Amino acid sequence: MRTFSATPADIAHQWYIVDAEGMVLGRLATEIARVIRGKHKATFTPHMDTGDFVIVINAAKVRVTGRKAEQKQYFRHTGYMGHERFTPLATVLAKHPERVIEKAVYGMLPKTALGRGVLRRKLRVFAGATHTHIAQQPKALLIQAKPGGGRSPDPAGTTVGEVTHGS
């Protein structure tokens, strides 16, 4: 049997919507990156854009575990010697909450021409509950939610299964 390699005729892009309210940033970003890359499809081909578009709403209500809110910092450089700038996660989340999710997802995409050019444009993030992509008729994306941010299950013994996040 030969290895399947997708051609442009085989590719059909979908639109998905995710509600980030109460979701853990890293777990949310990995699922979004997987969908944008197209790894959730049987027709995945590494050198082709087989992925789907993702709309994220309520980016301001995403949560982080541990002490990341105080300790995590975003780095940038002005181009001058010694001019490194560090911005704490709490500041970025307060001013531009969509950038937190964008940077987390972009860090998980491949560092190739495909990742920088095509896949990067497939993510749309909105700080509030409204978005401007109603015409695309996005479907709700099912994301496995883990209780307590991936720590041991809660003492009551309840488990969280597939949760639908979306409007």
C-alpha positions as CSV (number, residue, x, y, z in Angstrom):
1,M,0.0,0.0,0.0
2,R,1.3,3.4,-0.9
3,T,1.6,6.4,1.4
4,F,-1.2,8.9,1.0
5,S,-0.1,12.4,0.1
6,A,-2.7,15.1,-0.1
7,T,-3.2,17.2,-3.2
8,P,-5.0,20.6,-3.3
9,A,-8.1,18.8,-4.6
10,D,-8.2,16.6,-1.5
11,I,-8.1,19.5,1.0
12,A,-11.3,21.0,2.5
13,H,-10.9,23.7,5.2
14,Q,-13.4,24.0,8.0
15,W,-14.0,26.8,10.6
16,Y,-14.1,25.9,14.3
17,I,-14.8,28.1,17.4
18,V,-13.4,27.7,20.9
19,D,-14.5,29.4,24.1
20,A,-11.3,29.9,26.1
21,E,-13.2,30.8,29.3
22,G,-11.7,28.8,32.2
23,M,-9.4,26.7,29.9
24,V,-5.7,26.2,30.8
25,L,-3.6,28.1,28.3
26,G,-1.1,25.4,27.4
27,R,-3.6,22.6,26.9
28,L,-5.8,24.9,24.8
29,A,-2.9,26.0,22.7
30,T,-1.8,22.4,21.9
31,E,-5.3,21.5,20.7
32,I,-5.6,24.7,18.6
33,A,-2.2,24.1,17.0
34,R,-3.1,20.5,16.2
35,V,-6.3,21.6,14.4
36,I,-4.5,24.5,12.5
37,R,-1.8,22.0,11.4
38,G,-4.3,19.5,10.3
39,K,-3.1,16.6,12.4
40,H,-6.7,15.7,13.5
41,K,-7.5,14.6,9.9
42,A,-6.7,11.3,8.2
43,T,-5.5,13.2,5.2
44,F,-2.6,15.0,7.1
45,T,0.4,15.7,4.9
46,P,3.4,17.5,6.6
47,H,4.3,19.7,3.6
48,M,0.7,20.8,2.8
49,D,-1.8,23.1,4.5
50,T,-4.5,20.5,5.4
51,G,-5.5,22.3,8.6
52,D,-8.6,24.2,9.6
53,F,-9.3,27.8,10.8
54,V,-9.8,28.4,14.5
55,I,-11.7,31.3,16.2
56,V,-11.0,31.8,19.9
57,I,-13.4,33.9,22.0
58,N,-13.1,35.0,25.6
59,A,-9.3,35.1,25.4
60,A,-9.3,37.4,28.5
61,K,-10.7,34.6,30.6
62,V,-8.0,32.0,29.9
63,R,-6.2,30.7,33.0
64,V,-2.7,29.5,33.8
65,T,-1.6,27.1,36.4
66,G,1.0,27.4,39.1
67,R,2.8,30.7,39.5
68,K,3.0,31.5,35.8
69,A,0.8,34.6,36.2
70,E,3.6,36.2,38.2
71,Q,6.7,34.5,36.8
72,K,6.2,34.0,33.1
73,Q,7.7,36.8,31.0
74,Y,7.6,37.6,27.3
75,F,10.9,38.6,25.7
76,R,11.5,41.1,22.9
77,H,14.6,42.9,21.7
78,T,14.7,46.5,20.4
79,G,17.7,45.8,18.2
80,Y,20.1,47.9,20.3
81,M,22.8,46.3,22.4
82,G,21.5,45.6,25.9
83,H,18.0,46.7,25.1
84,E,16.1,43.5,26.1
85,R,12.5,44.1,27.2
86,F,10.6,41.6,29.4
87,T,6.9,41.9,29.9
88,P,5.1,39.8,32.5
89,L,2.2,37.6,31.5
90,A,-0.2,39.5,33.8
91,T,0.5,42.8,32.0
92,V,0.0,41.3,28.6
93,L,-3.2,39.5,29.7
94,A,-4.6,42.8,31.0
95,K,-3.7,44.9,27.9
96,H,-3.8,42.5,25.0
97,P,-5.3,39.1,26.0
98,E,-5.4,37.9,22.5
99,R,-1.6,38.0,22.2
100,V,-1.1,35.5,25.0
101,I,-3.0,32.8,23.1
102,E,-1.4,33.8,19.7
103,K,2.1,33.5,21.1
104,A,1.3,30.2,22.8
105,V,-0.1,28.7,19.6
106,Y,2.5,30.2,17.2
107,G,5.2,28.7,19.4
108,M,3.7,25.2,18.7
109,L,3.6,25.6,14.9
110,P,6.5,24.5,12.7
111,K,9.2,27.1,12.1
112,T,9.1,26.7,8.4
113,A,7.7,28.8,5.5
114,L,4.4,26.9,5.9
115,G,4.2,27.7,9.6
116,R,5.3,31.4,9.3
117,G,3.1,32.2,6.3
118,V,0.1,30.0,5.9
119,L,-0.7,28.4,9.2
120,R,-0.2,31.6,11.2
121,R,-3.1,33.2,9.4
122,K,-5.5,30.5,10.4
123,L,-5.9,31.6,14.0
124,R,-8.4,34.4,14.9
125,V,-8.5,35.5,18.6
126,F,-11.0,37.8,20.3
127,A,-10.8,39.1,23.8
128,G,-14.5,39.1,24.3
129,A,-17.5,36.8,23.6
130,T,-18.2,38.3,20.1
131,H,-16.4,37.6,16.9
132,T,-16.6,38.9,13.3
133,H,-16.7,35.5,11.5
134,I,-20.4,34.6,11.7
135,A,-20.6,34.2,7.9
136,Q,-18.1,31.3,8.1
137,Q,-20.6,29.3,10.2
138,P,-18.0,27.9,12.6
139,K,-18.6,24.6,14.4
140,A,-17.8,24.1,18.1
141,L,-14.5,22.4,18.7
142,L,-14.5,19.6,21.2
143,I,-11.6,19.7,23.6
144,Q,-10.7,17.2,26.3
145,A,-10.9,19.1,29.6
146,K,-8.9,17.8,32.6
147,P,-9.9,18.7,36.1
148,G,-7.5,20.9,38.0
149,G,-5.3,21.7,35.1
150,G,-3.9,18.2,34.7
151,R,-3.2,17.4,38.4
152,S,-4.7,14.5,40.2
153,P,-8.5,14.2,39.9
154,D,-10.6,15.9,42.5
155,P,-11.4,14.0,45.7
156,A,-15.1,13.7,44.9
157,G,-14.2,11.3,42.1
158,T,-16.0,13.2,39.4
159,T,-14.4,13.1,36.0
160,V,-14.7,15.6,33.2
161,G,-15.3,14.1,29.7
162,E,-15.5,15.8,26.4
163,V,-16.7,19.4,26.8
164,T,-18.2,21.5,24.1
165,H,-16.8,25.0,24.2
166,G,-18.4,27.4,21.8
167,S,-21.4,29.6,21.1
